[in-house]
Amino acid sequence: MPYPGVHSFRRFTPLDCDQKEEKLSIENPSDLSASNDPAGSLHSRTQEQLETYSYDDDIVRKFATATLVWAIVGTLAGLIVAVLLVLPKAFGGLEWLSFGRLRPLHTNAAIFAFAGNAIFAAVYYSTQRLCKCRMWSDTLGRLHFWGWQGIIVTAAITLPLGITQSKEYAELEWPVDLAIAVVWLVFFGGNFLMTLIHRRERHMYVALWFYIATIVTVTVLHVFNNLVLPIHLGKSYPVYAGVQDAFMQWWYGHNAVAFFLTTPFLGLMYYFLPKAANRPVFSYKLSILHFWSLVFIYIWAGPHHLHYTALPEWASTLGMLFSVMLWMPSWGGMINGLLTLRGAWQKVATDPVLKFFVVGVTFYGMSTFEGPLLSVKSVNGLSHYTDWTIAHVHSGALGWNGMMSFGMLYWLLPRLFQTKLWSTKAASAHFWIATIGILLYIVPIYAAGLMQGLMWRAMDETGNLVYPDFIETIQSIVPLWWLRVLGGALFVGGTLLMAVNWFMTWATRPAVYDVPVYQSPRLSAHYDEEHVDSTSKLDDAPVLDAAKSLDVWSRMGWHRRWERLPVRFTILTTLAVIIASLFEIIPTFLIRSNVPTIATVKPYTPLELAGRDIFVAEGCYNCHSQMIRPFVAETKRYGEYSKPGESIYDRPFQWGSRRIGPDLAREGGKQSSLWHWLHFENPEQVSPGSVMPSYIHLLETEINFSGVTDRVWAAQTLGAPYDFELEEAPDLARRQAEEIAADIVSQGGPVSRGEVMTLNSKAVALIAFLQRVGTDIFAAPEPAVTPAAEEAAPGSEEPIEAEPEAEVAFGSDAEIAETSQQ
């Protein structure tokens, strides 16, 4: 009995790709003698009808090997980061091995190194076979490989050194971003699209659609989120600030997950799962609905990461609605994947490749159920800033991306090295170790997230916080963090077991790889359109003509035409992404009332700008948010909730996505300067039970006052109303540093730390920034200047003073006097 929806799809599936070629099993691709074609069938065709080619599996071997290497590095970095949470002094305070600097290294290694190389291995292997041609340029393939590895190594060097933009999944600075654009779009994208144009298979299979969406969308996201003004090789400022920067970052951040960690892995699923199961994809029609609805809807969902923040309410509500709608296409893909195994489930018990694929697709379904759930405002109010989000991310990254990558690698391993897999039992053992490791990782972190959210909002019958000390919530989940370390160690152990299996398989490879040669006819310039039955099954039924037209449309004949036009298909995909993005972004930038300004909010001083950059470089945003939500519990814990106009000079924004430490949006003036100094030196001496590492290097490193001028120039260029500050930036910074240092000394602090005077230390600059954060809205407004006040009254020695403006009172329900942003 035929599978539903498969009949038209079976015109071309990954199962057919090798069978539709004339294969010549010879070692020398140029040897096309008659002895290799005993039946003479190849010579029965003219030279013009058949073209000879072979596949470039060497590039696949390179990317597959890199995938395994970076899988070990990325997961090991994650394990180290997990250990640093429970043992913050594990590395003796080495500045480049702190949690704040290593966490972005871990995320970049896991996403762009491990998952990225897995994507490229899948694309290079499957595209050649689905298009029945070699990749368009071997040179571009090698430039892509070595360029991407160079980018990863650069990230591994710069991030621990504190060279970062501090924007989640986009931390790398502008020179690396330029390299990414060239390697991704020119080397990879150009090679892929030219291969599609020169293909020998008329219709593009569904996996290729997802690859197209990945390439064009990641390009758009990367370019527009990384528009910056550089001041030197290691530092730049985004052209966006505050609300706009947050909006653009999560438009990018959410869709980086969508179009780097979802769509290419769906392409991987649509190719390798049917090949491993030896079954056709369950439904062709479902794959079409899955693709286009996912591409169009996903791009809208980013603002749900900013619920209850200073983002305009309409934007976060829109993000929530589209996130909820993502259930449909996401689960359509999961169903299509799992039902592909109909009739082949008995293989799952014995084939470790299918085990990895089944668990991977299942985790995809679980993550894409939980994602829309977390976008619902009532749920997000509890989950946001907690470890619940961390558990959700890792269930997708380890369960979906990790398991699918491992399954693909095990399937490729004997084919790439042309030998038998060294140990199927070891592969099965890896599966069970990884699965148990994932569960042991995410289950305690889900529990930790719920505990955090409930403890933060817990209030007694008198209206006071049950847990007023933030550290209480942290200490309560430390045992669960230890379980996460154990789960992470298991996952790393499974990856190392795969490395042993990989090496032993590689060791038995042949001395010279066999290079099969294939022959297929070139695509003709003229193509006779397939006949599409335009009659409807409802012709004789008493229904509207619109229903009959819809019945004909639902047969997807129109889509079959698109599948043979790669350029048009790419343009349509790009338009779907751009149009959806513009509907979100344009109103935020055109409607000035969305981002009101506050009259008392002023630009940072030169020293505060330098201190803010130190805050960014140290990765403090990984633990501290600067966004108080309008919840009673939060305003009682931190103070007045955050307003949109407070962050108009914040480049980059620092709203954060997690709270391992308390929110800092109202930190200014809460503690003395000496308290902050001691907190950097040894956090536990002022905050017993803190998991913050020591930042003693800030006390012992001098700030470069002359470099402050460039920072002020960049801020002024981007709109900050500086005047004399630009010319006098070093002197102004030094004078403010002297005042803070004198404050520290008067409170019992040291005059110097080692060979560094207190007033010259980076710690003083950071203290200047922290003492400023969140204080501007409480400042008294400047008195208005009237024309009469500019001149002295006749016969008077004193100028006439303008009448002061009415003061603005601030309370939990007070309104802030705001003026529209000019």
N, C-alpha and C positions, 0 to 999 in steps of 0.2 A: 504494500500500500504506500503510495507516495506521501512524502512529508508535506504538511500544509505550507503553501507559499514557496516551495522549493522548486517547483516545476520550471519557472522561468529562470531562476537563479542558476540552475544546473547547466545552463548554457556555458557557464565558466565559473569554476570554483578552484580553490587552491589544489584540489585533488587532480585537476585536469592539466595543471600547468606543465608538468613534465611529459605527460602522455601526448600532448598536442605537438611536440617537437620531434623532428627527425634527429636521433641521437647517434653520434659517431664515437665509439669508445676507442680513442687513440690517444697516445701520449703526446704526439706532436700535432698541435691544432692545424698546422699548415699541410699535413699529410692527408690528402683527400683522395687517395688512390682507390681503384675499384676493389681492391682486396678487402677494404673496410665496408663494402656494400655488396656482399655476394649476390643479393637478389637483384641488384641493378636498379633498385627503385629510385635511388637518388639521381642516377644519371638519366632517368626517364624524364626528368624535368630540365628545363633550360636553366642556364646560369642566371638569367634575369629573374626567374621565378623563386629561386632559393638563395638565401644568404647564410653564411657560416659565421658562427660566433661561439664564444665560451663565456663562462661566468667568472667574475672576479671574486673569488672566495678568500683571497689573501686579505683584502680589506675587512671582510667579515671576521676573520680570525683575529685581526688586530683589535677591532672594537670589542669582540667577545672577551678576549684576554684582559683588555682594559676594564671591562665591566666587572670581572671577578676581582681584579686588583683593587679597584676603587670601592667595591662592595666591602672588602676587608677594611680598608682605610676609613670609609665613611661610618661603618657600624662600630669600629673600634673607637673612633672619635666620639661617637654618641655614648659609648660605654664610659669613656673618660669623663665626659660632661656629666653623666649621671652620678659618677663617683664624687665629682667635685661638689655636687649639691649636698651630699651627706658628710663629706670630708673636705670642707673648703680649704684647709691648710695642707692638702695632700702634696702639693708641689712647692711648699715652702714660700709661697708668696711671689713666685716668678710671674712677672707681669704679663708675659705672652702666653702663659698657661692658665689664665684665670677663666672662670665660667663665662664672663661677659665677652671675652674675645674668642673663646673656642666654640661657643654655641653656634654662631653664624658659620664657622668653619665646618662644623658637623652638618648643618642643614644644606650648605652648598655642596659638600662632598656627597651627601646622600642623594640630593636631587639632580645636580648637574653632572656629577662625576659618575656615580653608580647608575642611577636611572637614565641619565643622558647617554652614556655609552651603550646601555642595553637598547635604548631606542634606535641608535644608529646601527647597531648590529642587526636588529630586526629589519630596519628599513633597507639596508644594503643587501641583505640576503633575499628578502621577499620581493622587493621591487624588481630585481633582475629576472626572477622567475615569473612573476605576474606580467611583466612586460615582454618576456621572451627576448631580452637583449642585455648586453653588458651595460654597466653604468656608463654614462656618456663620456666621462673623463676619468681615467685612472689617476691623473695628476691632481685633479680637484679632490678626489677621494683621499689621497695621501696628505694634501694640504689641510683638508678637514680634520683628519685624524690627529696629526701632529699639532695643528693649531689649537684644537680643543684640549688636548693634553697639556699644552703650554698654558692655556687659560686656567686650567684646574691647578696646576703647580703654582702659578702666580697668585691665585686665590689662597692657596695653602700658605704662602709666604706673607702676603699683605694683611690678611685678616688677623692673624695673631699679633702682628705689629701695630694693630689699631688703625689701619688704613681702611676706612669704611664709610659708606653713605648712611648706614643705620636703618635702611629701609628693607623690611623683611623680604627675603629671597632676591633682593636687588642691592646687596651690600657693597658689591665691588665698585671701585672708583672708575672715573670716566675713561682712562686709557684702556682698561680691561673691557669696559662696555663697548668701546669702539672695536676692539679686537673681536668681541662676541658678535657684533653686527656683521663684520666681514666674514668670519668663519661660518656663522649660521646662514646668512642670507646668500652670500656669493658662492662660497665653496660648497656648502651642503644644499641649500635651496636651489642654486643654479644647476648643480649637477643632477639633482632629482628631477626638476622640471624639464630639463633637456632630455633626460632619459624617457620621460613620459612622451615627449614629442616624437622621439625616435623609436618608440616601442613597436613590436610586431604583433601585439594582441590588440584587437580593435577596441574592446570594451574594458574600461578600468574597473577592477574588482574593488569591493567595499573597503578593504584595508588601505588602498591607495587614496580613497576619499579622506580618511582620517589623517593620513600623512600630509596631504595637501592642507587641511585645516590647521594642523600643527604648525607647519612652516610659516604660513602667512600670518596666523594670529600671534604667534610668539614674536614675530618681527614687529608687528604693530605695537604690541604691549611693551616690548623692550625699548623701542625708539621713543615712544611718547612718555613713558614713565621715567626715562633717564635723560631728559632735557635739563642740562645743568650749566652753570657758569663756573669754569675752573679758575683756581687761583694759583695752583701749581700741580705737579704730577700726582701728588697724593691727596689733594683736597679740592672739593668743588661744593657748590651750593645749588640746590634745585631751583628751577625757575618758579616752581609752585611754593606756596607757603601755607601753613596752618590747615584750614579746612580743605582747600583745594589740593594740597599735598597729600592729606589723608585720603581724600576721595580717589586721587589718581593712584596712590599706592595700593589701595585695596581693589581698585579696578584691575590693576596689574596682579596683585598678590593672589587674589582668588582665581583669576583666569590663568595665572601661571600653573596653578594646581590643575585647572581644567584642561589646558592645552599643552602642558608639558608632562603632566603625570596622569592624564586621563585619555585624551584622544589618541596619542600614539600607542598607548598600551591597549586601547580597544582595537586599533589596527593590528597590533601584535596578536591579540586574541582571535580576531577574525581570520588570520592566516594560519597561525601555528596550532590553535586548538583543533580545527578540522583536520589538519595534516596529522597531528598526533593521534586523533581518534579515528582517522580514516572514514570520516562521515562528512557529508555536505552541511553547510550552515543551515540551521533550522528554517529561517524565513528570509527571503530576499526583500519582501515588502517591509518587514519589521526593521531590517537594516537601514532602509531608506528613511523611514520615520525616525529611527534612532539617531541617524546622522544629522539630518537637517534641524530637527527640534533641539538637539543637544547644542549644535553650533550657534543657533540663534538665541536660545534661552540662557545658556550659561553666561554669556558675556554681560548680562544685566545684573547678576546676582551679587557682585562684590560688595555693595554698600551694607549688606547685612552684617558685615564684620564691625560696623560702626553704630550699632543700635545704642540709643541713650547717650550718645556723645554729642559734641557740638555740631555734627553734621545736620543739615536740614532734615526735618522729619519726613518730608516727601521722598527724599532719596533713600533713606534706610527702609521705608515702607515698600518702595518699589523693589528694592533688592530682596526683601523678604518674600514678596509675592512671586517673583520669578524663581527664587530658590525653591519654594514649595512646588512650583510647576516642574522643577527638574526631576522630581520623583518619576514622572512618566517616562521620559526618554532614558533615564539612567537604568531603571528597572527593565525597560524594553531591551537594552543591551545585555543585561544580566540574564534575562530569560532566553534571549537568542543564543547566548553562549552555553548555558546549562542544557537547554533542550537540543543543542547540537549533539550532545552525548546520548540521545535516545537510541537505543539499540547497541550502545557500546559501553554501558555502565560496568559490565563485567570486566572490562579492561582496566578500570580505575583501581581495582583491588591489587593488580600486579604491576601496573606501569607507574613508576614514580613521576614521570613527566605529567601524566594526567592527574595524579594526586596534587601536584603543585598547581596545575591549571584550575582544577575544581575549587580548591581552597582560595586561590587568588580571585576567581570570579565571584565566589561567595562573599569574600571580604569587600569586593567592589559593591555588591548589593547592600551589604551592611553599612558601609561608609556613605553611600549615596542615599540611604534612608536617614541616617543620622545627621548628615549635613543639612538637608532641608529642615529637619526637626530643630537643630540648633539655630536656624535662622529665624524661627518664630520668636517674637519679642519676649514673651513671657518666659520661655525656656532660656533664651539668650541672656536675660537679666540675671539668671542664676549661674549660667555656665561661663560667661565671658570673664576673662582674666584668670580663670582657674585652670587646674590641670586636666579638667574634662576636655578642653580643647586639645591639649597635648595628646591625650589618649586617642581622641578622634583622628588626629593627624597621623599618628603612628599606626593605627589600625589600617589606614589607607596605604601609607608608605611601606610598611613592612608586609602587611597582609596582601594588598593588591599589587603594588609595584614590585615588591621583593619576591613574592612567590611566583608571579608571572615571569619575572626575569630569570629566576632559577629554573623554572620549567622549560623556558625557551633555551637556556644554555645547555641543559641536559639533553634536549632534543638535538641541538646543533652539534654537540661535542663529537659524537662518532662520525657525523657527516663532514665536519670541517677537518678532522684529523684522519678521516678515512680508516677508522679502526673501531673495534668494539669498545664500548664503555667499560672501564676497568672494573667497576663494581656497582651493580644494580642495588645490592644490599646497602652499600654506603650511601647511595642516592636516597633510598627509602629512609635510612636512618637520619639523613639530613632533613628530610621532610618532617619527620616527627619531632626532631629537636627544634627546628625552626617554628613549627606550629605551637609546641608547648611554650617555647620562649616568647612568642608573640602574646599568647594568652596570659602568661605570667607577667608580662610587661604591662599590657593595657588594662587588665582587670583591677589591679591595685591603683592604677592612676585614675581610672574612672571613679573609684571609691574616694581617692584623695580629692578629686575635683568636686564631688558632691559635698564632701566634708568642708572644704574651703568655702564654697558658695553659701552653705547653710550657716556656717559659723560667722561669716562676715555680716550676714543680715540678721542674725539672732538678736532679739531685743526682749528685755524682761517686761513685767507688767507695769513698771514705772516709766517705761519709755527709754531706758538706758541700754547700752550695748552689753550683751552678756560676755563678750570677749573683746574688751576695748583695746587690749594690747595685741597688735598684729602678729607678734612673734608666737603667741599662743597657737594661732592657726597653723603656723609653719611647723612647730614642734610636734603637733598632733599627727602630721602626715609623714614625718621622717621615717617611721618604720615601713610605710608603704613605699617610700622611695628606695629603701633597701631591697624590697621585693623586685622593684623595677630593675635594679642593678643585676639581680640574679637572672631575670628574664632576658635582659640585654646580653648578659654573658653567654647564655644558651644560644641566642641568635648568632652571636659572633662565632661561637664554637661550631655551629652548623655550617657557617660560611667557610671556616677553616677546613672542615671535613670535605667540603666541596673542592677546595683548592688542592687537597691531597688527591682526590679522585681525578681532578683535571690534570694534574701533573703526571700521574701514572698512566692516564689515557694518552696524553701527549707523548710520553716516552715510548709508546708502542706504535707510533705513526710510521708510515712507510718512508724510506729514504727520499723518494721523490713523489710528490703528490700527483695523482692522476688528474688530468685536466680534460674532462669530457667536452666534446665539440658537438654542437647542435646545428641543425639547419631548419630554417623556417622561411616562408615567403615574406617579402616586404609588404607592408600595408599599401594597398593600391590607392592612388589619388582619388579615384572614383569609388563611391560606396553606394550600393543600392540599399535604400532604407528598408529595414525590416517591416514586414506587414503588421500593422497594428489593427486589430479588430475594433472598429468604432461602433459596433452595435452593442446595445446594452441588454443584459438579462432582464431588465425591467421594461423593455419596449412594450410588452403586452399587458403590463401591470398598470392599475389605475393610480399612477403617481405623477408628480410634477416633472416637467422636463429637466428641471435643475437636479432632481434626484437621479435621473438617467445619465446626465452629464457627469455627475459625481461618480457614478458607478464606472463609467468609462475611464475617468481620470484616475480612479483608485487602482487601475491595473498597472499603473506606473510606466506605460509606454513612453511618455514624455521623458522620464528619467533615463530610459535606455539610450535616448539620443544624447543626453548630457554626458553619459558615461564614455562616449567615444570622442569627446571634445575637451581635452585637458585644459586648454587655455581658458575656454569659456567657464568650465567648472571651477577653475581657480579664481576667476574674476567674480563669479557668483558667490563663492564662499567668502571672499574678501569683503564683498559688499554686505553680506549678511552680518559679518562681524563689525564692520565700521558703522553701519546704520544703527545697529543696536547700541553701540558705544556712544555715538553722537547724541542719541536721545537722552542719555544720562548726563553726559559731560557738558554739553552746551548750556543747559539752564544754569548749572552751577557757576559757570564763568560769565554769563550774561546778566543774570538777575542779581543785582548788587545787594538787594535786601537779604539774600541767602547768607551773606557773610558780612554782617554789620561790624563796624568798628566801635571801639570804646574810647572816649575822649582822653582818658587818663593812661591808656596803654601806650608806652613809648618804646622806641628801639632800645636794644641792649647797649650798655656802655662797652667801650673797647675791651676792657678786662673781662666783662661778663660774656662777651662773644667768644673770647679765647677759652674761658671756662666751660662754656657750652660745648665747644668743640672737643674739649677733654672728656666731658660727659659722654659724647658720642663715641669717641675713640675707644674708651674703656668698655663700651658695650653696656652701659648702665640701663639702657632702654630694654635690655633683655629681662630685667628683673623688676624694674619700676615703671609704672604707668604715670602719665601726667594728664589724667582725664577723670575728674570726679563726676560720676553719673548722678542724675537728680533723684536719688533714692534717699529716704530718711536715714537709713543706716549709714550710707556713705557720707552724707553731709555731717552727721554726728561724729563720724570717725575722722574725717579729713577737713571739713569746712565747706564753704559755699561751693555749689556745683559749678563746673567749668562753662564758660561762655565762648561762642565762636570768635568774638573779637579779641580774645586774649592771645591768640596764637598767630596773629597776622604777620609777625616778624620771625616766626619759627621756621627756619629752613635748615634741615628737614624738620617736620613735625615730630613730636615725641610723645604721642598719646599712648604708645605701647600696646601690647597684646597679651601681657601676662603679668601677674603680681607674685613674685617670690619675696619682694619687699614691699613696704607700704607705698601708696600713691604719693607723688611729690608735687602735685599741682598747687598745693598751698604750703610748700615747705618753707618759703621765705619768712624769716623772722621767728620761726618756731623754736629753733635751737641757737645757742651761742656759737660764735665762730670757733671757739676752742672745742666745743662739743664735736663739730664736724671734723676738726683736725684730729682729735682722738679717735673718732669713728674711722677715719682712713687708716690711722696707725694700727689700731686693733679694735675691730667692731665690738667684740664681746665686752670690752671694758666699759662701754656706755650702753650697750644693748645685749645683755646676757641672753644666750640662746640663739644669737644671730647666726645665719649660715652664709653671711657675706664674707668674702675673703679680705685679707689685708691689702690695702693699697699704699703701702709704705713707700713705694717708689715715687708716688706723687709728692711726697714730702722731701724727697732727696733728688728731684730732677728740676732743673731750672726752666723757667718759661722764657721763650724768646719774645721779648717785648717788641723788637723791631718788626717781627712778623705779624703783629696785630694790625698794622696799616692795611695789608692786603685783605684781611677779613672785613674791615670797615668799608673798604672800597667796594667789595663784592656786595655787601648788604646795601650800600647806598645805590649801586648800579641796579639792584633788583627792587628798589623802591623805598628803602628806609630813609626817613628825612633827616640825614646827618648834615651838619654844616661844618663848623670848625673842628669837629671830632676827627675828620679825615686827616687834616694837617697835623693835629696834635695827638693822634692816637697813642703813640708810645708813651708820651708824657702823662696823658690822662690815665692810661692803664697802670703806670708805675705809681702815680699818686694814690689811686684807689687801692693798689696792693699794699702800700705803706700804711694806709688807714686800717685795713683788715689785719695786717701783721701786728700793728700796735694794739689792736683789739685783742688778739690772741695772747700777746705777751702780757697785757694788763690783766688778763683773766687767769694767768699762771702758766701760760704756754711757753715753749722754748723760743729763744731768739734765732736759733739756727738748728738745722738738722744735719749732722755730719758737716760737710763742707758747703752746704747750701743755706744761705740766709732764708729765713721764713718768708720774707717779703718777695723773694725771687722764685719761690717754689710753685710748681703747677697746682699744688693743693690750694694755695691762696686764690688762684684764678677760679678753680672749681667752686670754692666756698663763695666767692663773689656771685657766681651764677646761681647757686642754690639759695642764697639769701635774697635773691631778687625774684625767684620763681613764684608766681601767683600773687604778688603784692600790688600790682599796678591798679587793679580795679578798686582797691581800697584807698588809693591816693586821693588827696583833695584836688579837685579840678583847678586848673590855672585860672586866675581872674581874667575876665574879658577885658580887652583893651579897646577903649573908645577913642575916636579922633580927638576929643577934648582932653583926654588924659595924656596925649602926646605932647601937649604944650602947657607951659606953666600959665597960671592965671595972671592977668595984668597986675603988676604991683605986688605980687606974692612971691615969696622965696621958695615955696613948696609947690610941686606939681599937683594938679587936681587928680585924685585917685578915683579910679572907676569903681562902681558899686560891685561888690563880689556877687558871683552867681550863687544861686541856692545850692546848698549842699545836698548830696544824694545819700540817702541812708541805705545800708546794705544789711540784709538779714536773710534768713532761710527762704523767705518768700518775696524779698525785695526785688524791685525791677532796677536794672542798670540803665543809666542814660546812655543810649547808643546812637551814633550817627551813621548814616549810610556811607559805605566805603567809596571814596572818590577815585 
